[in-house]
Amino acid sequence: ARPPPGVRRAEVKMAAPTGEGFPASEPGAAPYGNFPNYSRFHPPEGRVSLLPGGLLRTLFPAAARPLLGLDVGCNSGELSVALYRHLLGLQDSEGSLDQPAAGKELNLLCCDIDAALIERAQQCSPFPTSISFASLDIMDSGARESFLSSYLGRFGRSTFDIVFCMSVTMWIHLNHGDSGLREFLSFLSSLCRYLLIEPQPWKCYRAAARRLRKLGRNDFDHFRSLAIKGDMAERVTQILTKDCAMELVCCFGSTSWDRSLLLFKSKGSNQESGESAEQER
């Protein structure tokens, strides 16, 4: 996708506010992945149901609390909240009354470049003190470094315990190319002890390109020149394990829309995590 008039190509972001030149009703109107009603066609339960109960206790049996989590590309927050509830064993009816106890266990920072989606997430969040939503271009190195460092510094930390990246890799890849995907994965791996990632399969790339063409838009700048293609779960795994000092802990299976949920661990976190990887295999 080409940048709007007056915007340098280097400033094109991972996502863009819905409605900037794209009618919100168009199914292909989010060439950066910022679909305004994403959770309607990929319900959160499709992911969280694959995750075992007590996962945080398994991964972090003796870690100091609260744990810190980061959700990259959170859209309007439905999946972020569902992940939070599931990881803490909270029922759907449990909300603000349980915040103090929940916040002592996990603080979750959720970011997306689309300010309109973030505003909606903030308005609807049942855990406003322990789930934070912020508009952030994760591919803007200057903005992300200062923002994330500031957040972590509030807890006296330099990294997150766990990062979630759910169906974001394709949009990074299409808009920033092979080098952008590698840089993105390298950055995520440097941020955390564990990374839970859901890469989109290659068929989704082709579908995204078709949607743009049906709207009469130019193709994604990098789509036809991508060398990283094919089995994207395998390719992402190769990059993370060979180039990013991470190891695959397990695959929690695939969603009904054929996306694998993969858990990776930083090789430098072995001394802190003990037998977590073996317990999860």
Disulfide bonds with the S-S distance in Angstrom:
none
